[in-house]
Amino acid sequence: MGSKLLSINSYYYRRGGAEVVFLEHNRLFQEIGWQIVPFAMHHPKNLPTEWESYFADEIEFGEKYSLWQKMAMASKVIYSFEARQKISRLIDKVQPNIAHAHNVYHHLSPSFFSVLKAQNIPTVMTLHDLKLACPAYKMLTHDGICERCKGGAIWNVVQHQCVKNSVAISTLIMFETMVQRLIGCYSKGIDRFVVPSRFYLEKMIEWGWPRERFIYIPNFVDLDHLLPSGEPGEAFVFFGRLGPEKGLGTFVRAVALAKVKGWIVGTGPEEEMLRLLVNETGADVEFLGYRTGESLFNTIRDARAVVLPSEWYENAPMSILEAYALERPVIGANIGGIPELIRKDETGALFPSGDAVALAECMSHFSVMPRANILSMGKAGRTWMIQNFTAIRYRERILELYRGMGVNI
């Protein structure tokens, strides 16, 4: 067997974008002969693996637990001795060449990084969000984009109830952040951080992290499975979680103003509010529910353009890469990492985040644009993907990083 990768993430199934990158990363390295050893928490949806006995116990804030269970979980969120013990046993068993973590945070906690450091195992972490700067991950609160905790003022997470709109959970996360920063779980335990967007890299530096700790490696799409077909249709589609940060109220209002057709693919806490807004504005918006795989891809193929109306600091949205792979242009909000993935008038268009009038103008322009122009933008997007965002290119960049950290490959 070749090199061994200890691959770490809270969940071991396709839960969200971070898990997709984590599992695809594993697959790509398995293809070239690496032994992949996952470390995660137990969960009923986890994929089968021979290493499951080493996984940490499940923590799910949304579940119903007794008071004693909640107290035990709270201590694990801050510092999990269980995760340290189990990963230590796993390391003794497999002796990995390198460890690569994704989302760990309060489910596994970063307590185990010092175990890796003590064993001289080079350790990488991919940043899928802003947790290392913002205790609540998103730099977003009840009144919009928020950077109040900059400089260490993390009491703001409690004052503004930034986590699940709960004083109790926000207080727990504040203490988690205090303890983990004091110990240096991330600053001392991680050798290099992979960042999928230049925006996030610069934001981390702006918040006080040294530039040399970070490397920009963009996400990727599997172009062999995302094949374009057909002519663009008339509808403008959003797909993803229907959360308040996604700007879907702006999308609905813009569809009404532009008098175009909109599709919303996905489910989430904003769905009821959005349905009420559709009725109120008279927008021609159809809710298509949750779709995945070819059902989702066919919806994108049938659309005129993909719209990403986000109102928070997006990292490097996979939805943009998937749209391009299927040869559809993207209209995106000018916020976070979105602008670096849209070439104005070549692969799509940008509008000021939260501006329904500006988004309506973009959609009106695209609605009367010749289909040949729409398709040309989509093809330019796919060409860009082929040049820079393929799975093979991603693996090459990661291998170069691993070699630079002294891993014999």
Backbone hydrogen bonds in HBPLUS format (Angstrom, degrees):
<---DONOR---> <-ACCEPTOR-->    atom                        ^
c    i                          cat <-CA-CA->   ^        H-A-AA   ^      H-
h    n   atom  resd res      DA  || num        DHA   H-A  angle D-A-AA Bond
n    s   type  num  typ     dist DA aas  dist angle  dist       angle   num
A0035-GLN N   A0003-SER O   2.86 MM  32  6.28 161.7  1.90 159.3 164.5     1
A0097-ASN N   A0004-LYS O   2.90 MM  93  5.31 148.1  2.01 131.8 141.2     2
A0005-LEU N   A0035-GLN O   2.89 MM  30  6.21 164.5  1.92 166.2 171.0     3
A0037-VAL N   A0005-LEU O   2.90 MM  32  6.04 174.9  1.91 166.3 164.8     4
A0006-LEU N   A0098-ILE O   2.96 MM  92  6.26 172.7  1.97 159.8 161.1     5
A0100-HIS N   A0006-LEU O   2.88 MM  94  6.28 159.0  1.93 159.3 162.8     6
A0007-SER N   A0037-VAL O   2.93 MM  30  5.97 148.7  2.03 133.3 143.3     7
A0039-PHE N   A0007-SER O   2.88 MM  32  6.18 141.4  2.03 151.6 151.8     8
A0008-ILE N   A0100-HIS O   2.93 MM  92  6.11 168.9  1.95 146.1 149.1     9
A0102-HIS N   A0008-ILE O   2.86 MM  94  6.14 135.8  2.05 148.6 161.3    10
A0009-ASN N   A0039-PHE O   3.12 MM  30  6.53 158.1  2.17 161.8 168.0    11
A0010-SER N   A0103-ASN O   2.78 MM  93  6.02 151.8  1.86 175.2 174.1    12
A0041-MET N   A0010-SER O   2.97 MM  31  5.54 157.8  2.02 142.6 141.2    13
A0047-LEU N   A0012-TYR O   2.92 MM  35  6.04 163.4  1.94 156.4 153.5    14
A0015-ARG N   A0013-TYR O   2.84 MM   2  5.74 122.9  2.17 115.1  98.6    15
A0020-VAL N   A0016-GLY O   3.06 MM   4  6.38 149.0  2.16 151.0 160.4    16
A0021-VAL N   A0017-GLY O   3.13 MM   4  6.44 162.5  2.16 152.1 155.2    17
A0022-PHE N   A0018-ALA O   2.94 MM   4  6.16 164.2  1.97 149.8 154.7    18
A0023-LEU N   A0019-GLU O   2.89 MM   4  6.01 168.9  1.91 151.3 153.5    19
A0024-GLU N   A0020-VAL O   2.88 MM   4  5.93 159.4  1.92 149.1 155.7    20
A0025-HIS N   A0021-VAL O   2.80 MM   4  5.83 153.5  1.87 148.4 155.9    21
A0026-ASN N   A0022-PHE O   3.13 MM   4  6.40 155.1  2.19 141.5 147.7    22
A0027-ARG N   A0023-LEU O   2.98 MM   4  6.28 158.8  2.03 145.4 151.0    23
A0028-LEU N   A0024-GLU O   2.91 MM   4  6.11 163.8  1.93 153.6 157.0    24
A0029-PHE N   A0025-HIS O   3.19 MM   4  6.44 154.2  2.26 148.4 154.3    25
A0030-GLN N   A0026-ASN O   2.89 MM   4  6.08 147.4  2.00 149.1 159.3    26
A0031-GLU N   A0027-ARG O   3.00 MM   4  6.22 148.4  2.11 149.1 156.8    27
A0032-ILE N   A0029-PHE O   3.26 MM   3  5.39 143.0  2.40  98.1 107.6    28
A0034-TRP N   A0029-PHE O   3.02 MM   5  5.47 154.0  2.09 155.4 148.3    29
A0033-GLY N   A0030-GLN O   3.07 MM   3  5.22 157.9  2.12 115.4 114.3    30
A0056-ALA N   A0040-ALA O   3.07 MM  16  6.48 151.1  2.16 149.2 149.4    31
A0042-HIS N   A0056-ALA O   2.70 MM  14  6.04 156.9  1.75 173.7 177.0    32
A0046-ASN N   A0043-HIS O   3.05 MM   3  5.40 166.7  2.07 117.7 122.0    33
A0052-GLU N   A0049-THR O   3.41 MM   3  5.68 164.0  2.44 115.0 114.5    34
A0054-TYR N   A0051-TRP O   3.03 MM   3  5.80 162.2  2.07 124.2 129.6    35
A0055-PHE N   A0052-GLU O   3.00 MM   3  5.30 163.2  2.02 113.7 119.2    36
A0063-GLU N   A0060-GLU O   3.13 MM   3  5.63 164.8  2.16 115.8 120.6    37
A0070-LYS N   A0066-SER O   2.92 MM   4  6.21 157.9  1.97 152.6 158.9    38
A0071-MET N   A0067-LEU O   2.95 MM   4  6.24 152.6  2.03 148.6 156.0    39
A0072-ALA N   A0068-TRP O   3.00 MM   4  6.23 157.9  2.05 148.3 153.9    40
A0073-MET N   A0069-GLN O   2.92 MM   4  6.15 157.2  1.97 149.2 155.8    41
A0074-ALA N   A0070-LYS O   2.89 MM   4  6.06 152.4  1.96 145.1 152.7    42
A0075-SER N   A0071-MET O   3.26 MM   4  6.57 154.9  2.32 145.3 149.7    43
A0076-LYS N   A0072-ALA O   3.23 MM   4  6.55 150.6  2.32 140.9 149.0    44
A0076-LYS N   A0073-MET O   3.02 MM   3  4.99 114.9  2.46  93.9 110.3    45
A0077-VAL N   A0073-MET O   2.89 MM   4  6.19 148.5  1.99 154.0 163.0    46
A0078-ILE N   A0074-ALA O   3.39 MM   4  6.70 152.6  2.47 143.9 149.0    47
A0079-TYR N   A0075-SER O   2.95 MM   4  6.20 167.8  1.96 151.7 155.6    48
A0084-ARG N   A0080-SER O   3.32 MM   4  6.62 156.9  2.38 139.8 145.6    49
A0085-GLN N   A0081-PHE O   2.95 MM   4  6.20 163.3  1.98 152.3 156.3    50
A0086-LYS N   A0082-GLU O   2.93 MM   4  6.12 166.0  1.95 156.2 160.1    51
A0087-ILE N   A0083-ALA O   2.96 MM   4  5.99 162.8  1.99 147.2 152.2    52
A0088-SER N   A0084-ARG O   2.99 MM   4  6.00 146.1  2.11 140.8 150.4    53
A0089-ARG N   A0085-GLN O   3.12 MM   4  6.40 154.6  2.18 144.5 150.1    54
A0090-LEU N   A0086-LYS O   3.04 MM   4  6.28 154.3  2.10 142.7 150.2    55
A0091-ILE N   A0087-ILE O   2.84 MM   4  6.05 156.4  1.90 147.5 153.1    56
A0092-ASP N   A0088-SER O   3.05 MM   4  6.28 162.1  2.08 147.4 152.1    57
A0093-LYS N   A0089-ARG O   3.08 MM   4  6.29 143.7  2.21 140.5 150.2    58
A0094-VAL N   A0090-LEU O   3.00 MM   4  6.27 160.1  2.04 156.2 159.7    59
A0095-GLN N   A0091-ILE O   2.81 MM   4  5.13 156.8  1.86 142.0 148.5    60
A0099-ALA N   A0122-PRO O   2.93 MM  23  6.28 166.2  1.95 165.7 169.9    61
A0124-VAL N   A0099-ALA O   2.88 MM  25  6.24 159.6  1.93 149.5 155.7    62
A0101-ALA N   A0124-VAL O   2.76 MM  23  6.16 165.0  1.78 154.5 154.2    63
A0126-THR N   A0101-ALA O   2.93 MM  25  6.39 157.9  1.98 160.1 161.2    64
A0107-HIS N   A0104-VAL O   3.16 MM   3  5.98 133.2  2.39 151.0 155.3    65
A0108-LEU N   A0104-VAL O   3.22 MM   4  5.21 171.7  2.23 130.4 132.4    66
A0109-SER N   A0105-TYR O   2.52 MM   4  4.66 127.0  1.79 143.4 161.8    67
A0113-PHE N   A0110-PRO O   3.21 MM   3  5.79 165.9  2.23 118.7 122.7    68
A0115-VAL N   A0112-PHE O   2.94 MM   3  5.22 134.7  2.15 105.0 117.9    69
A0116-LEU N   A0112-PHE O   3.35 MM   4  6.83 152.2  2.43 151.0 157.5    70
A0117-LYS N   A0113-PHE O   3.00 MM   4  6.33 157.7  2.05 147.8 154.3    71
A0118-ALA N   A0114-SER O   2.92 MM   4  6.05 156.6  1.97 141.7 147.4    72
A0119-GLN N   A0115-VAL O   3.15 MM   4  6.37 137.4  2.34 139.2 149.9    73
A0119-GLN N   A0116-LEU O   3.14 MM   3  5.14 129.4  2.41  95.1 108.5    74
A0121-ILE N   A0116-LEU O   3.03 MM   5  5.30 175.6  2.03 152.5 151.1    75
A0120-ASN N   A0117-LYS O   2.99 MM   3  5.00 160.3  2.03 106.6 111.5    76
A0191-ASP N   A0123-THR O   2.93 MM  68  5.44 148.2  2.03 140.2 150.5    77
A0192-ARG N   A0123-THR O   3.42 MM  69  6.91 155.9  2.48 149.0 155.0    78
A0125-MET N   A0192-ARG O   3.07 MM  67  6.62 148.0  2.18 151.6 161.1    79
A0194-VAL N   A0125-MET O   2.84 MM  69  6.04 154.1  1.91 135.0 143.8    80
A0127-LEU N   A0194-VAL O   2.86 MM  67  6.16 164.2  1.88 176.9 174.9    81
A0130-LEU N   A0137-TYR O   3.00 MM   7  4.85 145.6  2.12 150.0 148.7    82
A0133-ALA N   A0130-LEU O   2.97 MM   3  5.64 153.2  2.04 120.6 128.5    83
A0134-CYS N   A0130-LEU O   2.78 MM   4  5.76 168.3  1.79 164.5 162.9    84
A0137-TYR N   A0134-CYS O   2.97 MM   3  5.23 161.3  2.01 123.7 122.5    85
A0138-LYS N   A0136-ALA O   2.92 MM   2  5.85 138.7  2.09  95.1  91.1    86
A0146-CYS N   A0139-MET O   2.86 MM   7  4.87 167.8  1.87 116.2 118.2    87
A0141-THR N   A0144-GLY O   2.97 MM   3  5.38 167.3  1.99 143.2 145.9    88
A0144-GLY N   A0141-THR O   3.02 MM   3  5.38 159.0  2.06 126.1 123.2    89
A0150-LYS N   A0147-GLU O   3.24 MM   3  5.71 165.8  2.26 115.2 119.0    90
A0152-GLY N   A0149-CYS O   2.99 MM   3  5.59 140.2  2.15 146.2 144.5    91
A0154-ILE N   A0152-GLY O   2.83 MM   2  5.46 139.6  1.99 102.9  92.0    92
A0156-ASN N   A0153-ALA O   3.34 MM   3  6.37 172.8  2.35 124.0 126.1    93
A0157-VAL N   A0154-ILE O   3.13 MM   3  5.82 161.0  2.17 117.4 121.5    94
A0158-VAL N   A0155-TRP O   3.04 MM   3  5.58 139.4  2.21 111.4 121.1    95
A0159-GLN N   A0155-TRP O   3.08 MM   4  6.41 168.3  2.10 152.4 155.7    96
A0160-HIS N   A0156-ASN O   2.95 MM   4  5.90 156.1  2.01 146.2 150.1    97
A0162-CYS N   A0157-VAL O   2.98 MM   5  5.13 159.6  2.02 145.2 151.9    98
A0161-GLN N   A0158-VAL O   3.06 MM   3  4.81 157.4  2.11  99.8 106.9    99
A0166-SER N   A0163-VAL O   3.12 MM   3  6.10 156.6  2.18 130.5 132.5   100
A0170-SER N   A0166-SER O   2.99 MM   4  5.89 155.0  2.06 138.0 146.1   101
A0171-THR N   A0167-VAL O   2.85 MM   4  5.92 149.1  1.94 144.0 152.1   102
A0172-LEU N   A0168-ALA O   3.04 MM   4  6.33 155.8  2.10 145.8 152.3   103
A0173-ILE N   A0169-ILE O   2.95 MM   4  6.23 158.5  2.00 150.2 155.6   104
A0174-MET N   A0170-SER O   2.92 MM   4  6.15 144.0  2.05 140.8 150.8   105
A0175-PHE N   A0171-THR O   3.03 MM   4  6.35 161.7  2.06 152.6 156.0   106
A0176-GLU N   A0172-LEU O   2.85 MM   4  6.11 155.3  1.91 148.1 156.2   107
A0177-THR N   A0173-ILE O   2.97 MM   4  6.12 160.9  2.00 143.9 147.9   108
A0178-MET N   A0174-MET O   2.95 MM   4  6.25 160.9  1.99 150.2 155.5   109
A0179-VAL N   A0175-PHE O   2.96 MM   4  6.11 176.4  1.96 158.5 158.6   110
A0180-GLN N   A0176-GLU O   2.97 MM   4  6.06 169.9  1.99 154.4 157.7   111
A0181-ARG N   A0177-THR O   2.94 MM   4  5.93 152.5  2.01 147.1 154.1   112
A0182-LEU N   A0178-MET O   2.97 MM   4  6.09 156.3  2.03 146.0 153.1   113
A0183-ILE N   A0179-VAL O   2.95 MM   4  6.19 161.4  1.99 154.9 159.2   114
A0184-GLY N   A0180-GLN O   2.92 MM   4  5.83 136.4  2.11 128.7 141.2   115
A0185-CYS N   A0180-GLN O   3.01 MM   5  5.37 155.5  2.07 152.5 158.0   116
A0188-LYS N   A0184-GLY O   2.84 MM   4  5.19 157.9  1.89 135.0 140.8   117
A0189-GLY N   A0185-CYS O   3.23 MM   4  5.39 130.3  2.49 108.6 121.4   118
A0190-ILE N   A0186-TYR O   3.15 MM   4  5.52 155.1  2.22 140.0 139.8   119
A0193-PHE N   A0213-ARG O   2.78 MM  20  6.04 161.8  1.81 163.5 168.7   120
A0215-ILE N   A0193-PHE O   2.89 MM  22  6.28 143.5  2.02 165.5 170.8   121
A0195-VAL N   A0215-ILE O   2.88 MM  20  6.04 162.5  1.91 155.4 156.7   122
A0217-ILE N   A0195-VAL O   3.10 MM  22  5.98 150.4  2.19 130.2 139.3   123
A0201-LEU N   A0197-SER O   3.27 MM   4  6.55 159.3  2.31 143.5 149.3   124
A0202-GLU N   A0198-ARG O   2.98 MM   4  6.21 167.4  1.99 155.4 157.4   125
A0203-LYS N   A0199-PHE O   2.90 MM   4  6.10 150.1  1.99 147.6 157.0   126
A0204-MET N   A0200-TYR O   2.94 MM   4  6.14 156.3  1.99 152.1 156.7   127
A0205-ILE N   A0201-LEU O   3.19 MM   4  6.50 156.2  2.25 147.0 153.3   128
A0206-GLU N   A0202-GLU O   2.89 MM   4  6.06 155.6  1.95 145.5 152.8   129
A0207-TRP N   A0203-LYS O   3.06 MM   4  6.28 135.0  2.27 138.6 149.8   130
A0207-TRP N   A0204-MET O   3.20 MM   3  5.10 129.8  2.47  90.8 103.9   131
A0209-TRP N   A0204-MET O   3.13 MM   5  5.73 165.5  2.15 145.4 142.1   132
A0208-GLY N   A0205-ILE O   2.94 MM   3  5.14 160.7  1.98 111.6 113.9   133
A0213-ARG N   A0210-PRO O   3.15 MM   3  5.91 166.2  2.17 122.1 126.4   134
A0214-PHE N   A0211-ARG O   3.05 MM   3  5.77 169.9  2.06 125.7 128.9   135
A0221-VAL N   A0389-PHE O   3.06 MM 168  6.45 151.3  2.15 169.8 168.9   136
A0225-HIS N   A0222-ASP O   3.10 MM   3  5.82 153.5  2.17 118.1 124.5   137
A0226-LEU N   A0222-ASP O   3.24 MM   4  6.45 134.0  2.46 141.9 154.3   138
A0233-GLY N   A0303-ALA O   3.19 MM  70  4.77 149.0  2.29  96.1  98.8   139
A0304-ARG N   A0235-ALA O   2.67 MM  69  5.44 178.4  1.67 159.4 159.5   140
A0236-PHE N   A0261-LYS O   2.90 MM  25  6.29 158.0  1.94 148.4 152.6   141
A0263-TRP N   A0236-PHE O   2.87 MM  27  6.11 156.7  1.93 146.8 148.2   142
A0237-VAL N   A0305-ALA O   3.06 MM  68  6.48 160.2  2.10 159.9 163.0   143
A0307-VAL N   A0237-VAL O   2.83 MM  70  5.85 163.0  1.86 147.1 150.1   144
A0238-PHE N   A0263-TRP O   2.98 MM  25  6.29 156.9  2.04 153.5 159.4   145
A0265-VAL N   A0238-PHE O   2.83 MM  27  6.08 164.9  1.85 156.9 162.1   146
A0240-GLY N   A0265-VAL O   2.99 MM  25  6.42 153.7  2.06 157.9 164.0   147
A0242-LEU N   A0267-THR O   3.07 MM  25  5.40 170.9  2.08 117.8 119.6   148
A0270-GLU N   A0242-LEU O   2.94 MM  28  5.42 160.0  1.98 164.7 161.9   149
A0246-LYS N   A0243-GLY O   3.11 MM   3  5.64 164.8  2.14 118.3 123.1   150
A0311-GLU N   A0245-GLU O   2.86 MM  66  5.28 169.1  1.87 157.5 153.8   151
A0251-PHE N   A0247-GLY O   3.17 MM   4  6.54 148.7  2.27 140.3 149.5   152
A0252-VAL N   A0248-LEU O   2.93 MM   4  6.18 161.8  1.96 149.5 152.2   153
A0253-ARG N   A0249-GLY O   3.06 MM   4  6.26 169.0  2.07 150.1 153.2   154
A0254-ALA N   A0250-THR O   2.92 MM   4  6.04 153.7  1.99 145.7 153.3   155
A0255-VAL N   A0251-PHE O   2.93 MM   4  6.18 155.6  1.99 151.0 157.3   156
A0256-ALA N   A0252-VAL O   3.09 MM   4  6.38 158.0  2.14 149.7 155.2   157
A0257-LEU N   A0253-ARG O   2.97 MM   4  6.24 156.9  2.02 146.4 152.8   158
A0258-ALA N   A0254-ALA O   2.84 MM   4  5.97 162.1  1.87 153.9 158.4   159
A0259-LYS N   A0255-VAL O   2.93 MM   4  5.79 123.1  2.26 136.9 150.2   160
A0260-VAL N   A0255-VAL O   3.36 MM   5  5.51 155.5  2.42 142.6 149.1   161
A0262-GLY N   A0284-ASP O   2.85 MM  22  6.13 168.2  1.86 157.4 158.1   162
A0286-GLU N   A0262-GLY O   2.90 MM  24  6.34 158.3  1.95 151.9 154.9   163
A0264-ILE N   A0286-GLU O   2.97 MM  22  6.28 158.8  2.02 159.7 160.1   164
A0288-LEU N   A0264-ILE O   2.90 MM  24  6.00 163.6  1.93 152.8 158.4   165
A0266-GLY N   A0289-GLY O   2.77 MM  23  4.95 136.4  1.96 109.6 118.1   166
A0271-GLU N   A0268-GLY O   3.25 MM   3  5.85 171.1  2.25 123.2 125.4   167
A0274-LEU N   A0270-GLU O   2.90 MM   4  6.07 158.1  1.95 160.0 167.2   168
A0275-ARG N   A0271-GLU O   2.94 MM   4  6.20 154.5  2.01 152.3 158.8   169
A0276-LEU N   A0272-GLU O   3.10 MM   4  6.40 156.2  2.16 149.1 155.2   170
A0277-LEU N   A0273-MET O   2.96 MM   4  6.24 150.8  2.05 144.1 152.7   171
A0278-VAL N   A0274-LEU O   2.86 MM   4  6.14 151.7  1.94 149.4 156.6   172
A0279-ASN N   A0275-ARG O   3.13 MM   4  6.43 159.2  2.18 145.1 149.8   173
A0280-GLU N   A0276-LEU O   2.93 MM   4  6.16 152.9  2.00 144.7 153.0   174
A0281-THR N   A0277-LEU O   2.88 MM   4  6.01 157.8  1.93 152.5 156.8   175
A0282-GLY N   A0278-VAL O   2.84 MM   4  5.58 137.1  2.02 143.0 153.3   176
A0296-LEU N   A0292-THR O   3.43 MM   4  4.79 157.6  2.48  99.7 103.6   177
A0296-LEU N   A0293-GLY O   3.12 MM   3  5.50 120.1  2.49 106.4 119.2   178
A0297-PHE N   A0293-GLY O   2.99 MM   4  6.29 166.4  2.00 153.4 157.8   179
A0298-ASN N   A0294-GLU O   2.79 MM   4  5.81 156.3  1.85 146.0 151.5   180
A0299-THR N   A0295-SER O   3.27 MM   4  6.43 146.8  2.38 134.6 142.9   181
A0299-THR N   A0296-LEU O   3.06 MM   3  5.13 119.9  2.44  96.4 111.6   182
A0300-ILE N   A0296-LEU O   3.06 MM   4  6.46 154.3  2.12 152.0 158.8   183
A0301-ARG N   A0297-PHE O   2.89 MM   4  6.19 158.0  1.94 148.3 154.8   184
A0302-ASP N   A0298-ASN O   2.98 MM   4  6.14 141.2  2.13 139.7 149.5   185
A0303-ALA N   A0300-ILE O   3.09 MM   3  5.15 153.5  2.16 103.2 111.5   186
A0306-VAL N   A0329-PRO O   3.02 MM  23  6.38 168.6  2.04 160.4 159.8   187
A0331-ILE N   A0306-VAL O   2.84 MM  25  6.25 162.0  1.87 162.5 168.8   188
A0308-LEU N   A0331-ILE O   2.84 MM  23  6.22 161.6  1.87 157.7 161.2   189
A0333-ALA N   A0308-LEU O   2.93 MM  25  6.27 146.3  2.05 171.2 160.3   190
A0314-GLU N   A0312-TRP O   2.85 MM   2  5.85 118.7  2.23 116.3  99.5   191
A0337-GLY N   A0314-GLU O   2.79 MM  23  5.56 161.3  1.83 135.0 141.3   192
A0320-ILE N   A0317-PRO O   3.28 MM   3  5.79 143.5  2.43 108.0 115.5   193
A0322-GLU N   A0318-MET O   2.90 MM   4  6.16 161.2  1.93 158.9 164.6   194
A0323-ALA N   A0319-SER O   3.00 MM   4  6.06 151.9  2.08 137.8 145.2   195
A0324-TYR N   A0320-ILE O   3.05 MM   4  6.33 165.2  2.07 153.4 156.6   196
A0325-ALA N   A0321-LEU O   2.94 MM   4  6.15 159.3  1.98 147.2 153.4   197
A0326-LEU N   A0322-GLU O   3.14 MM   4  6.33 139.9  2.31 139.8 149.0   198
A0326-LEU N   A0323-ALA O   3.13 MM   3  5.22 129.2  2.40  97.1 110.3   199
A0328-ARG N   A0323-ALA O   2.92 MM   5  5.21 155.8  1.97 137.5 142.0   200
A0327-GLU N   A0324-TYR O   2.80 MM   3  4.75 159.4  1.84 109.9 113.4   201
A0330-VAL N   A0347-THR O   3.26 MM  17  6.73 152.3  2.34 140.6 147.2   202
A0349-ALA N   A0330-VAL O   3.00 MM  19  6.54 150.5  2.09 144.1 150.5   203
A0332-GLY N   A0349-ALA O   2.89 MM  17  6.37 158.1  1.94 162.4 161.4   204
A0351-PHE N   A0332-GLY O   3.10 MM  19  6.48 140.1  2.27 147.9 154.8   205
A0335-ILE N   A0333-ALA O   2.89 MM   2  5.59 132.5  2.11 107.1  92.6   206
A0334-ASN N   A0351-PHE O   2.82 MM  17  5.62 148.4  1.92 158.3 158.3   207
A0338-ILE N   A0335-ILE O   3.26 MM   3  5.97 152.1  2.34 142.0 142.0   208
A0341-LEU N   A0338-ILE O   2.90 MM   3  5.47 161.3  1.93 122.4 128.7   209
A0342-ILE N   A0339-PRO O   3.33 MM   3  5.31 170.0  2.34 104.8 107.2   210
A0346-GLU N   A0343-ARG O   2.88 MM   3  5.31 157.9  1.93 131.9 136.2   211
A0347-THR N   A0343-ARG O   2.82 MM   4  5.22 170.7  1.83 150.8 152.2   212
A0345-ASP N   A0348-GLY O   2.87 MM   3  5.47 148.4  1.97 168.8 163.0   213
A0355-ASP N   A0352-PRO O   3.11 MM   3  5.63 155.8  2.17 144.2 143.0   214
A0359-LEU N   A0355-ASP O   3.07 MM   4  6.34 159.0  2.11 151.2 157.5   215
A0360-ALA N   A0356-ALA O   2.86 MM   4  6.00 155.0  1.93 144.6 151.9   216
A0361-GLU N   A0357-VAL O   2.99 MM   4  6.29 150.4  2.08 145.1 152.7   217
A0362-CYS N   A0358-ALA O   3.07 MM   4  6.40 153.7  2.14 144.6 151.1   218
A0363-MET N   A0359-LEU O   2.95 MM   4  6.26 165.6  1.98 157.0 160.0   219
A0364-SER N   A0360-ALA O   2.84 MM   4  5.99 155.6  1.89 148.9 156.2   220
A0365-HIS N   A0361-GLU O   2.99 MM   4  6.13 157.4  2.04 144.7 150.6   221
A0366-PHE N   A0362-CYS O   2.96 MM   4  6.26 159.3  2.00 151.1 156.7   222
A0367-SER N   A0363-MET O   2.82 MM   4  5.93 144.7  1.95 143.3 153.4   223
A0369-MET N   A0366-PHE O   3.30 MM   3  4.99 146.4  2.42  92.6 102.2   224
A0373-ASN N   A0370-PRO O   2.91 MM   3  5.39 131.2  2.15 110.6 122.9   225
A0374-ILE N   A0370-PRO O   3.20 MM   4  6.65 155.8  2.26 150.5 157.6   226
A0375-LEU N   A0371-ARG O   2.86 MM   4  6.10 166.7  1.88 156.6 159.7   227
A0376-SER N   A0372-ALA O   2.92 MM   4  6.03 147.3  2.03 136.1 145.5   228
A0377-MET N   A0373-ASN O   3.00 MM   4  6.28 154.2  2.07 147.7 153.0   229
A0378-GLY N   A0374-ILE O   3.06 MM   4  6.39 159.1  2.10 148.2 154.1   230
A0379-LYS N   A0375-LEU O   2.86 MM   4  6.13 156.2  1.92 151.5 157.7   231
A0380-ALA N   A0376-SER O   2.97 MM   4  6.18 151.3  2.05 143.2 151.0   232
A0381-GLY N   A0377-MET O   2.95 MM   4  6.27 148.8  2.05 146.5 155.2   233
A0382-ARG N   A0378-GLY O   2.99 MM   4  6.36 155.8  2.04 148.6 154.6   234
A0383-THR N   A0379-LYS O   2.92 MM   4  6.14 161.1  1.95 150.2 155.4   235
A0384-TRP N   A0380-ALA O   3.05 MM   4  6.25 153.4  2.13 141.7 148.5   236
A0385-MET N   A0381-GLY O   2.99 MM   4  6.34 150.0  2.09 145.1 153.6   237
A0386-ILE N   A0382-ARG O   2.92 MM   4  6.26 158.9  1.97 154.2 159.2   238
A0387-GLN N   A0383-THR O   3.05 MM   4  6.31 147.5  2.16 144.6 153.3   239
A0388-ASN N   A0384-TRP O   3.04 MM   4  6.18 151.9  2.12 150.7 157.1   240
A0389-PHE N   A0385-MET O   2.76 MM   4  4.65 151.9  1.84 130.5 138.9   241
A0394-TYR N   A0390-THR O   3.04 MM   4  6.30 156.7  2.09 147.8 154.4   242
A0395-ARG N   A0391-ALA O   2.95 MM   4  6.25 162.4  1.99 151.1 155.3   243
A0396-GLU N   A0392-ILE O   2.96 MM   4  6.21 158.1  2.01 149.5 155.4   244
A0397-ARG N   A0393-ARG O   3.07 MM   4  6.32 157.2  2.13 147.5 152.9   245
A0398-ILE N   A0394-TYR O   2.98 MM   4  6.29 159.1  2.02 154.3 160.2   246
A0399-LEU N   A0395-ARG O   2.84 MM   4  6.02 163.3  1.87 154.3 159.0   247
A0400-GLU N   A0396-GLU O   2.99 MM   4  6.17 154.1  2.06 143.9 150.9   248
A0401-LEU N   A0397-ARG O   3.05 MM   4  6.33 150.6  2.14 141.7 149.5   249
A0402-TYR N   A0398-ILE O   2.87 MM   4  6.22 164.5  1.90 156.6 160.0   250
A0403-ARG N   A0399-LEU O   2.92 MM   4  6.15 164.2  1.94 152.4 156.3   251
A0404-GLY N   A0400-GLU O   3.02 MM   4  6.19 156.2  2.07 142.9 149.6   252
A0405-MET N   A0402-TYR O   3.01 MM   3  5.13 144.7  2.14 100.6 111.5   253
A0407-VAL N   A0402-TYR O   3.20 MM   5  5.61 162.7  2.23 146.5 143.1   254
A0406-GLY N   A0403-ARG O   2.90 MM   3  5.21 159.6  1.95 115.8 118.1   255
